[in-house]
Amino acid sequence: METYSHLVDELALELAWSLWGELGVRGVVRGRHGQWSIDPEPLIAFTARIGDLDPRLRDESMDWYIEYERYISRARLKSTVQRADPTTQQAFGTYAATLTDHTRGSWPRGTRPQRYERSARSSLVSLTKPNLIRLRLRALFGVAARAEIVHAFIAQPYAQISGAEMAKLTGYTKRNVTEELDRLEVAGLLEVAAPTNQFLYRLHDPTALMTFVGRRPKWFPNWEPTFRVVIALLDGARRGDGKSSNVQAIELEKLVSELEPDLRDARMPPPPSDRSRSGRAEELQRWAVQVMTRLAKGRGWPALNPADSPEARRRA
């Protein structure tokens, strides 16, 4: 009988393989996230973290990085790892040290490299696919904050966004983001939305931008908190192996409480109410498997499409 922890492990790997497959990594899981905007830096950090579950996945992801490093922001990847948990940081140290042996430059967090031989099988044929919107924008606007700012507005074409919120959305510093917002306003792409105690920016002409950048995907996950939730569920499932149902229930309740900020930022379906789960581990495990399954199979939910929210439709 398949255990809860084994099922969560398999779903996490299925998710990672599918996302890398969309990026051009040769694997057995492909075609499930064609309408999901893929964010490579959090995916790289996540893959380093779960690499021991499938060394081939880790190796193939490094092969892709070496081939297409020009599309990756080292600054953004470093900041993503800095915000990660200590175990992810440690796992990335080995990953980074291995990349240092095969790429230009070095990584400050690099530790001991692992044995690795390139397969050279990754193939990123075209950036016109909807799910590669981030890479397409980097090819157009450069691998820097500007591309991520444009991505945030493509996800929410009618939004009004402050510099502080944009920094959180993009993974760049507030100072860097504010400078780029000002430049994009001067260039006519953005305009100041309303006179308040902070500047709020919005697109000057959403239709023109959409026409220029090409097809957008349907789903825009916030991948960094999403992967943090997945990692927490993985760790929690392993800790619960062999423990009584009561102990598992207590630990899962604590875990869900700790995950509330990331669940909110990731716009993920919440767990069942306190009354319906009644302290039973099975209810929270069922919720975790359902969420992981939707992620792994590429089955989105409405909150992942901020442009389709009722407020966005009213603004349109």
Disulfide bonds with the S-S distance in Angstrom:
none
